[in-house]
Amino acid sequence: MPPVSILPPTPQNITAAAHCIRNGAIVAYPTETVYGLGVDPFNDKALQRLFALKGRPTDHPVLLLLHSRSDMEQLVSRIPPMALDLMDRFWPGPLTLILPARETLSPHVTSGSGTVAVRQASQGTARDLLLATGGPITSTSANRRGEAPATSSEQAANLVGKGNIVLDGHCEPDALPSTLVDTTGKVPTIIRPGAIPRSDIVC
């Protein structure tokens, strides 16, 4: 197999990366926090390859990245009012919301929890990739379990290995992950602190 390709995020290369995702491959791409790994969330074989690459337990749900709120129709059964408020205030941006999932979603995405974690991408390579792909993609961090997430294309390339694509870009070495908030209860619950402070979430 050819060595991993680190490609500048030109329109042509982003289109090629989107084609790879639609055909079951893994693509590493920069987000506003760290490098993410993108596969088609409706392709179970691609999800299995993703979990194997990361050494990730199958009972850990995987985050999905959206281009627009309309993508949520395929993913969630309902949107609680508190989630709508948080979307209005922080999307697009580094806020991931846990929402009730559609029953048709793969258990690799939900881990059988009945919920799904989603985030709307900010401007940049990730958003362009989503537009080219034509639907949501996974956005789990580019790292093996227990290791620090990749913040450079070289680190991401070392992870994904031969025969895959890495879109070049820049992430801050000390970037925080997205703040993860569960909106399925009576009040928003912060599951993972991150780029958006707790004080801005819980009023």
Backbone as CSV, one residue per row, in Angstrom:
resi,resn,N_x,N_y,N_z,CA_x,CA_y,CA_z,C_x,C_y,C_z
1,MET,0.848,-1.199,0.000,0.000,0.000,0.000,0.878,1.243,0.000
2,PRO,0.407,2.346,-0.602,1.180,3.573,-0.610,1.236,4.185,0.781
3,PRO,2.247,5.034,1.047,2.309,5.692,2.347,1.124,6.620,2.525
4,VAL,0.883,6.997,3.787,-0.228,7.889,4.068,-0.028,9.211,3.336
5,SER,-1.114,9.748,2.791,-1.060,11.003,2.047,-1.449,12.160,2.945
6,ILE,-0.544,13.144,3.108,-0.874,14.395,3.791,-1.123,15.421,2.694
7,LEU,-2.369,15.851,2.574,-2.765,16.692,1.458,-3.164,18.081,1.931
8,PRO,-2.778,19.138,1.207,-3.284,20.468,1.529,-4.790,20.496,1.316
9,PRO,-5.528,21.269,2.117,-6.988,21.234,2.053,-7.561,22.055,0.890
10,THR,-7.123,21.732,-0.327,-7.669,22.387,-1.510,-9.055,21.804,-1.800
11,PRO,-9.881,22.512,-2.565,-11.195,21.952,-2.909,-11.105,20.569,-3.544
12,GLN,-10.121,20.367,-4.420,-9.971,19.072,-5.078,-9.636,17.970,-4.068
13,ASN,-8.729,18.263,-3.130,-8.339,17.257,-2.145,-9.448,16.981,-1.133
14,ILE,-10.198,18.013,-0.789,-11.321,17.806,0.127,-12.390,16.938,-0.542
15,THR,-12.627,17.163,-1.822,-13.563,16.313,-2.562,-13.079,14.870,-2.584
16,ALA,-11.772,14.673,-2.778,-11.208,13.321,-2.778,-11.355,12.668,-1.408
17,ALA,-11.120,13.434,-0.358,-11.253,12.893,1.001,-12.702,12.515,1.290
18,ALA,-13.642,13.349,0.849,-15.058,13.039,1.035,-15.444,11.756,0.301
19,HIS,-14.895,11.580,-0.896,-15.145,10.356,-1.669,-14.631,9.135,-0.897
20,CYS,-13.477,9.259,-0.277,-12.920,8.162,0.518,-13.834,7.820,1.688
21,ILE,-14.350,8.828,2.378,-15.253,8.585,3.504,-16.506,7.862,3.033
22,ARG,-17.082,8.317,1.932,-18.296,7.683,1.418,-18.051,6.232,1.001
23,ASN,-16.792,5.899,0.749,-16.449,4.537,0.347,-15.838,3.718,1.477
24,GLY,-16.013,4.174,2.708,-15.648,3.366,3.862,-14.269,3.595,4.443
25,ALA,-13.528,4.587,3.949,-12.178,4.840,4.446,-12.201,5.791,5.643
26,ILE,-11.028,5.918,6.281,-10.834,6.841,7.403,-10.037,8.042,6.915
27,VAL,-10.492,9.237,7.256,-9.791,10.475,6.913,-9.523,11.252,8.191
28,ALA,-8.272,11.685,8.390,-7.921,12.545,9.526,-7.953,13.991,9.068
29,TYR,-8.545,14.851,9.888,-8.722,16.248,9.484,-8.655,17.162,10.716
30,PRO,-8.206,18.407,10.518,-8.119,19.330,11.655,-9.484,19.917,12.000
31,THR,-9.747,20.052,13.290,-10.937,20.751,13.760,-10.482,22.001,14.520
32,GLU,-11.437,22.704,15.139,-11.057,23.894,15.900,-10.401,23.540,17.228
33,THR,-10.354,22.243,17.555,-9.683,21.813,18.788,-8.477,20.934,18.439
34,VAL,-8.716,19.659,18.096,-7.625,18.729,17.771,-7.951,18.037,16.447
35,TYR,-7.052,17.148,16.009,-7.340,16.371,14.792,-8.442,15.360,15.082
36,GLY,-9.370,15.223,14.126,-10.434,14.246,14.230,-10.280,13.152,13.195
37,LEU,-10.940,12.029,13.445,-10.968,10.915,12.508,-12.388,10.784,11.972
38,GLY,-12.509,10.878,10.653,-13.819,10.869,10.036,-14.113,9.605,9.258
39,VAL,-15.248,8.981,9.579,-15.793,7.906,8.766,-17.297,8.140,8.631
40,ASP,-17.905,7.381,7.736,-19.350,7.439,7.539,-20.043,6.770,8.723
41,PRO,-20.850,7.502,9.506,-21.472,6.907,10.690,-22.576,5.904,10.372
42,PHE,-22.935,5.776,9.084,-23.944,4.813,8.677,-23.314,3.554,8.066
43,ASN,-21.977,3.466,8.134,-21.242,2.340,7.581,-20.599,1.555,8.731
44,ASP,-21.193,0.417,9.088,-20.707,-0.327,10.254,-19.284,-0.848,10.074
45,LYS,-18.916,-1.248,8.862,-17.560,-1.739,8.643,-16.540,-0.624,8.851
46,ALA,-16.859,0.583,8.389,-15.966,1.724,8.596,-15.857,2.047,10.087
47,LEU,-16.968,1.974,10.801,-16.946,2.219,12.242,-16.097,1.173,12.968
48,GLN,-16.194,-0.068,12.548,-15.382,-1.118,13.163,-13.897,-0.873,12.936
49,ARG,-13.527,-0.414,11.733,-12.122,-0.092,11.457,-11.660,1.073,12.315
50,LEU,-12.545,2.044,12.506,-12.216,3.200,13.337,-11.946,2.776,14.778
51,PHE,-12.810,1.939,15.339,-12.639,1.483,16.719,-11.364,0.665,16.860
52,ALA,-11.078,-0.170,15.857,-9.853,-0.984,15.912,-8.617,-0.104,15.849
53,LEU,-8.640,0.935,15.003,-7.502,1.840,14.875,-7.196,2.539,16.193
54,LYS,-8.236,2.970,16.885,-8.058,3.706,18.130,-7.852,2.786,19.339
55,GLY,-8.154,1.486,19.194,-8.147,0.623,20.362,-9.233,1.020,21.327
56,ARG,-10.370,1.436,20.778,-11.458,2.004,21.558,-12.480,0.931,21.915
57,PRO,-12.885,0.837,23.165,-13.917,-0.133,23.539,-15.223,0.160,22.810
58,THR,-15.958,-0.887,22.467,-17.199,-0.699,21.721,-18.311,-0.092,22.569
59,ASP,-18.113,-0.034,23.903,-19.139,0.589,24.737,-18.894,2.079,24.927
60,HIS,-17.951,2.654,24.144,-17.717,4.089,24.169,-18.369,4.712,22.928
61,PRO,-19.394,5.564,23.088,-20.027,6.181,21.918,-19.063,7.118,21.201
62,VAL,-19.364,7.416,19.953,-18.484,8.251,19.145,-19.214,9.524,18.736
63,LEU,-18.511,10.643,18.804,-19.064,11.955,18.474,-19.277,12.079,16.968
64,LEU,-20.363,12.771,16.580,-20.627,13.041,15.178,-20.577,14.544,14.922
65,LEU,-19.970,14.907,13.807,-19.828,16.304,13.417,-20.831,16.619,12.318
66,LEU,-21.458,17.796,12.423,-22.500,18.207,11.495,-22.076,19.441,10.713
67,HIS,-22.554,19.543,9.460,-22.374,20.776,8.704,-23.453,21.781,9.065
68,SER,-24.681,21.305,9.222,-25.799,22.183,9.569,-26.771,21.428,10.456
69,ARG,-27.680,22.165,11.075,-28.649,21.535,11.969,-29.561,20.560,11.223
70,SER,-29.754,20.761,9.935,-30.625,19.862,9.180,-30.085,18.425,9.193
71,ASP,-28.769,18.257,9.383,-28.181,16.912,9.472,-28.734,16.125,10.656
72,MET,-29.250,16.833,11.650,-29.705,16.178,12.866,-30.938,15.314,12.636
73,GLU,-31.673,15.583,11.554,-32.884,14.812,11.280,-32.586,13.325,11.142
74,GLN,-31.383,12.996,10.663,-30.989,11.594,10.496,-30.531,10.955,11.799
75,LEU,-30.305,11.775,12.833,-29.582,11.307,14.011,-30.387,11.319,15.295
76,VAL,-31.221,12.327,15.506,-31.871,12.494,16.805,-33.381,12.338,16.685
77,SER,-33.987,11.847,17.773,-35.434,11.653,17.798,-36.175,12.916,18.237
78,ARG,-35.512,13.727,19.038,-36.094,15.004,19.460,-34.978,15.901,19.968
79,ILE,-35.271,17.203,20.039,-34.286,18.163,20.533,-34.881,18.887,21.736
80,PRO,-34.395,18.617,22.936,-34.917,19.286,24.127,-34.722,20.798,24.034
81,PRO,-35.628,21.584,24.646,-35.507,23.049,24.609,-34.161,23.561,25.107
82,MET,-33.602,22.932,26.145,-32.306,23.406,26.655,-31.213,23.225,25.611
83,ALA,-31.327,22.161,24.792,-30.346,21.927,23.734,-30.458,23.009,22.663
84,LEU,-31.690,23.378,22.314,-31.889,24.454,21.331,-31.259,25.757,21.808
85,ASP,-31.409,26.044,23.099,-30.816,27.263,23.653,-29.296,27.235,23.545
86,LEU,-28.688,26.101,23.875,-27.229,25.975,23.793,-26.739,26.043,22.347
87,MET,-27.492,25.452,21.419,-27.132,25.553,19.998,-27.133,27.009,19.541
88,ASP,-28.175,27.734,19.941,-28.273,29.138,19.536,-27.103,29.962,20.068
89,ARG,-26.612,29.592,21.247,-25.547,30.379,21.863,-24.140,29.969,21.418
90,PHE,-23.939,28.691,21.118,-22.560,28.222,20.938,-22.271,27.519,19.614
91,TRP,-23.274,27.227,18.818,-23.023,26.583,17.524,-22.972,27.596,16.399
92,PRO,-22.120,27.394,15.390,-21.087,26.354,15.353,-19.949,26.673,16.328
93,GLY,-19.330,25.630,16.844,-18.252,25.834,17.800,-17.995,24.603,18.629
94,PRO,-17.070,24.706,19.597,-16.592,23.545,20.356,-17.516,23.118,21.503
95,LEU,-18.789,22.900,21.182,-19.760,22.402,22.154,-20.417,21.150,21.581
96,THR,-20.266,20.041,22.290,-20.889,18.779,21.881,-22.075,18.506,22.788
97,LEU,-23.214,18.206,22.177,-24.443,17.957,22.925,-24.839,16.490,22.819
98,ILE,-25.224,15.916,23.945,-25.781,14.567,23.967,-27.293,14.684,23.867
99,LEU,-27.865,14.007,22.849,-29.281,14.119,22.542,-29.890,12.727,22.380
100,PRO,-31.231,12.614,22.485,-31.875,11.315,22.234,-31.648,10.876,20.792
101,ALA,-31.201,9.644,20.605,-30.845,9.153,19.274,-32.017,8.452,18.599
102,ARG,-31.985,8.476,17.274,-32.918,7.646,16.511,-32.551,6.172,16.704
103,GLU,-33.568,5.322,16.728,-33.332,3.898,16.943,-32.558,3.261,15.793
104,THR,-32.559,3.917,14.630,-31.894,3.357,13.455,-30.378,3.560,13.463
105,LEU,-29.862,4.373,14.384,-28.420,4.616,14.421,-27.665,3.358,14.848
106,SER,-26.465,3.199,14.295,-25.638,2.043,14.628,-25.286,2.041,16.113
107,PRO,-25.285,0.858,16.748,-24.837,0.775,18.144,-23.368,1.157,18.311
108,HIS,-22.593,1.142,17.215,-21.219,1.628,17.291,-21.184,3.136,17.563
109,VAL,-22.222,3.846,17.137,-22.303,5.294,17.366,-22.849,5.586,18.756
110,THR,-23.889,4.856,19.157,-24.578,5.151,20.407,-24.087,4.329,21.588
111,SER,-23.360,3.239,21.326,-22.948,2.250,22.333,-24.161,1.696,23.078
112,GLY,-25.314,1.696,22.417,-26.520,1.159,23.027,-27.121,2.048,24.087
113,SER,-26.674,3.302,24.154,-27.125,4.220,25.202,-28.469,4.867,24.901
114,GLY,-28.884,4.825,23.638,-30.096,5.540,23.245,-29.867,7.018,23.028
115,THR,-28.601,7.439,23.078,-28.262,8.844,22.863,-27.159,8.961,21.821
116,VAL,-26.990,10.177,21.306,-25.933,10.442,20.342,-25.325,11.805,20.654
117,ALA,-24.003,11.900,20.494,-23.271,13.150,20.754,-23.004,13.852,19.423
118,VAL,-23.411,15.107,19.311,-23.290,15.837,18.045,-22.725,17.235,18.282
119,ARG,-22.067,17.746,17.250,-21.507,19.100,17.289,-21.522,19.684,15.879
120,GLN,-21.822,20.968,15.769,-21.778,21.637,14.465,-20.415,22.274,14.271
121,ALA,-19.791,21.969,13.129,-18.430,22.427,12.853,-18.380,23.914,12.573
122,SER,-17.278,24.534,13.003,-17.005,25.928,12.665,-16.452,26.008,11.250
123,GLN,-16.239,27.236,10.785,-15.632,27.422,9.468,-14.259,26.772,9.428
124,GLY,-13.875,26.285,8.264,-12.553,25.696,8.118,-12.619,24.367,7.400
125,THR,-11.527,23.610,7.479,-11.401,22.362,6.743,-12.477,21.359,7.128
126,ALA,-12.769,21.230,8.414,-13.774,20.261,8.851,-15.133,20.570,8.233
127,ARG,-15.511,21.834,8.242,-16.806,22.232,7.671,-16.832,21.993,6.164
128,ASP,-15.724,22.303,5.489,-15.642,22.066,4.043,-15.757,20.574,3.736
129,LEU,-15.133,19.734,4.566,-15.189,18.290,4.364,-16.618,17.774,4.547
130,LEU,-17.306,18.294,5.536,-18.694,17.898,5.761,-19.580,18.267,4.572
131,LEU,-19.381,19.457,4.054,-20.172,19.900,2.904,-19.927,18.981,1.711
132,ALA,-18.659,18.622,1.491,-18.321,17.761,0.361,-18.835,16.338,0.559
133,THR,-18.859,15.878,1.800,-19.323,14.523,2.090,-20.835,14.417,1.954
134,GLY,-21.541,15.490,2.285,-22.983,15.509,2.130,-23.752,14.931,3.299
135,GLY,-23.125,14.845,4.454,-23.798,14.325,5.635,-22.866,14.334,6.818
136,PRO,-23.337,13.893,7.985,-22.490,13.881,9.180,-21.350,12.877,9.048
137,ILE,-20.267,13.135,9.770,-19.157,12.198,9.860,-18.733,12.088,11.322
138,THR,-17.972,11.052,11.625,-17.460,10.933,12.986,-16.365,11.976,13.218
139,SER,-16.189,12.318,14.495,-15.148,13.289,14.840,-14.462,12.905,16.136
140,THR,-14.220,11.609,16.302,-13.454,11.169,17.459,-12.008,11.637,17.310
141,SER,-11.361,11.945,18.413,-10.000,12.482,18.352,-9.025,11.477,17.754
142,ALA,-8.011,12.001,17.065,-7.018,11.162,16.385,-5.951,10.723,17.377
143,ASN,-6.215,9.632,18.057,-5.256,9.066,18.999,-5.693,7.659,19.371
144,ARG,-4.724,6.855,19.810,-5.068,5.569,20.387,-5.463,5.774,21.847
145,ARG,-6.219,4.831,22.360,-6.727,4.941,23.723,-5.583,5.179,24.699
146,GLY,-5.727,6.197,25.558,-4.731,6.496,26.573,-3.642,7.438,26.123
147,GLU,-3.612,7.793,24.834,-2.594,8.704,24.313,-3.198,10.082,24.058
148,ALA,-2.332,11.080,23.943,-2.796,12.445,23.696,-3.310,12.572,22.266
149,PRO,-4.358,13.371,22.049,-4.872,13.570,20.698,-3.843,14.248,19.796
150,ALA,-3.858,13.893,18.520,-2.966,14.528,17.545,-3.374,15.973,17.322
151,THR,-2.369,16.852,17.263,-2.611,18.268,16.949,-1.862,18.703,15.697
152,SER,-1.214,17.767,15.013,-0.513,18.075,13.767,-0.805,16.990,12.746
153,SER,-0.621,17.330,11.476,-0.860,16.346,10.414,0.126,15.179,10.516
154,GLU,1.341,15.459,10.957,2.336,14.389,11.088,1.930,13.382,12.163
155,GLN,1.452,13.886,13.292,0.987,12.988,14.352,-0.198,12.157,13.875
156,ALA,-1.124,12.793,13.167,-2.292,12.083,12.655,-1.880,11.018,11.645
157,ALA,-0.886,11.348,10.802,-0.411,10.398,9.791,0.220,9.179,10.447
158,ASN,0.938,9.377,11.535,1.547,8.252,12.238,0.486,7.311,12.797
159,LEU,-0.664,7.863,13.120,-1.748,7.035,13.655,-2.468,6.268,12.553
160,VAL,-2.907,6.959,11.515,-3.767,6.302,10.520,-2.988,5.371,9.605
161,GLY,-1.696,5.640,9.403,-0.856,4.714,8.656,-1.094,4.715,7.164
162,LYS,-0.590,3.673,6.515,-0.573,3.611,5.056,-1.972,3.513,4.453
163,GLY,-2.075,4.066,3.246,-3.293,3.922,2.471,-4.433,4.819,2.889
164,ASN,-4.202,5.759,3.804,-5.247,6.663,4.263,-4.885,8.107,3.934
165,ILE,-5.827,9.007,4.178,-5.641,10.424,3.859,-5.648,11.255,5.131
166,VAL,-4.729,12.213,5.198,-4.717,13.231,6.247,-4.773,14.581,5.561
167,LEU,-5.748,15.398,5.942,-5.823,16.758,5.431,-4.963,17.652,6.305
168,ASP,-4.061,18.387,5.690,-3.119,19.213,6.423,-3.843,20.375,7.096
169,GLY,-3.318,20.805,8.223,-3.921,21.916,8.939,-3.187,22.173,10.239
170,HIS,-3.692,23.136,10.993,-3.031,23.546,12.230,-4.009,23.476,13.390
171,CYS,-3.591,22.838,14.456,-4.319,22.837,15.721,-3.359,23.318,16.803
172,GLU,-3.850,24.088,17.735,-3.007,24.555,18.826,-2.572,23.374,19.691
173,PRO,-1.268,23.267,20.007,-0.788,22.130,20.799,-1.483,21.982,22.147
174,ASP,-1.931,23.099,22.739,-2.591,23.034,24.040,-4.102,23.227,23.916
175,ALA,-4.656,22.930,22.732,-6.088,23.123,22.509,-6.907,22.218,23.420
176,LEU,-8.009,22.747,23.918,-8.924,21.968,24.735,-9.932,21.258,23.834
177,PRO,-10.419,20.093,24.244,-11.475,19.435,23.463,-12.783,20.194,23.597
178,SER,-13.766,19.795,22.809,-15.076,20.426,22.939,-15.672,20.093,24.301
179,THR,-16.455,21.014,24.828,-17.187,20.771,26.064,-18.349,19.834,25.744
180,LEU,-18.490,18.782,26.534,-19.516,17.768,26.292,-20.630,17.914,27.323
181,VAL,-21.853,18.143,26.829,-22.982,18.428,27.716,-24.135,17.475,27.406
182,ASP,-24.652,16.826,28.443,-25.821,15.953,28.323,-27.078,16.800,28.492
183,THR,-27.932,16.792,27.458,-29.162,17.589,27.513,-30.405,16.705,27.559
184,THR,-30.239,15.450,27.965,-31.391,14.543,27.985,-32.121,14.541,29.326
185,GLY,-31.557,15.204,30.333,-32.193,15.272,31.641,-32.968,16.561,31.840
186,LYS,-33.221,16.895,33.094,-33.984,18.103,33.400,-33.138,19.362,33.300
187,VAL,-31.826,19.219,33.522,-30.906,20.354,33.426,-29.683,19.906,32.640
188,PRO,-28.956,20.841,32.003,-27.746,20.444,31.281,-26.676,19.947,32.248
189,THR,-26.055,18.820,31.909,-25.034,18.223,32.761,-23.728,18.137,31.985
190,ILE,-22.679,18.730,32.523,-21.382,18.707,31.852,-20.700,17.366,32.112
191,ILE,-20.484,16.614,31.039,-19.848,15.300,31.124,-18.336,15.429,31.004
192,ARG,-17.892,16.369,30.152,-16.459,16.599,29.962,-16.207,18.091,29.844
193,PRO,-15.455,18.701,30.766,-15.096,20.120,30.615,-14.248,20.309,29.356
194,GLY,-14.300,21.495,28.783,-13.539,21.737,27.563,-13.433,23.195,27.224
195,ALA,-13.499,23.493,25.937,-13.203,24.829,25.440,-14.204,25.882,25.900
196,ILE,-15.440,25.494,26.146,-16.452,26.439,26.644,-16.569,26.267,28.152
197,PRO,-16.351,27.330,28.932,-16.320,27.204,30.386,-17.656,26.751,30.973
198,ARG,-17.571,26.054,32.092,-18.749,25.600,32.807,-19.679,26.772,33.136
199,SER,-19.101,27.904,33.513,-19.914,29.056,33.902,-20.774,29.575,32.759
200,ASP,-20.370,29.343,31.520,-21.165,29.775,30.382,-22.287,28.792,30.057
201,ILE,-22.133,27.554,30.487,-23.133,26.529,30.204,-24.239,26.517,31.243
202,VAL,-23.838,26.472,32.508,-24.783,26.357,33.612,-25.031,27.736,34.170
203,CYS,-26.221,28.265,33.916,-26.554,29.633,34.361,-27.364,29.584,35.642
